[in-house]
Amino acid sequence: MSSMRLGGHRPRDQPDSGHCRYAFVERTLAMMAILTEHTTPWNAIAALPTTGGPANQVVDFRKHYVDMTATGLVIIGHVAYEIEKSPEPQWRAARYVDLATKVDWNRNAEIWRNNVINGDKISTTRAPGRVAAAKVMEVVGLRTPEHVTPLPLVDGAH
C-alpha cells in the first residue's frame, strides 16, 4: 500500500507518531488523487501505459506544462501548504479541484509570464516561484500570504 511506503519508519529514540504520520500520508494521497484526476496533463499521463512508446510522451508534456517541472511542483507545494491549513476535508478537496482546473498550467499562459517563465526559460529561483505561487493562490481563492509578496526591484545604478 502506498501509504505504508510513504510513512517510513520512526527513529528508535523518538516517540511513536504513527497516527500523525498516517494522517499526513492519507491527506497527501487524497490530494494527489484529486490533482491526478483533474490536472492537465497529469490525467492524460495517468492513462498512459507505463512502458513502450506512449510512455515517452511524458518528456513532451514537460516542454509544454509548468506543472510537469520541478518549479511547478514547488508552486503546487506552496499552495498545498496553505490549503492543508484547513481542517475541513470538503473545503480542501474543492480547493484542489480549483488548483487543477482553474489554473492554466500551460507554459504560455499569462499567469507564468515574467515570473517563472521568461522567454523560453523556466526559473528555478525562489523569488519568481513565490510570485507565481501567490498568483495561483489568488486564482484558487486563497489569501495571498505576506511572505510571497515580491520585493521591489533595486536599481543597480545607485
ABEGO torsion letter per residue (X at the ends): XAAAAAAEBBBAABBBAAAAAAAAAAAAAAAAAAAAAABOAAAAAAABBABEAAAAAAAAAAAABAAABAAAAAAAAAAAAAAAABABAAAAAAAAAAAAAABBABAABAAABGBABBEABBBABAAAAAAAAAAAAAAAGBBBBAAABBBBBBBAAX
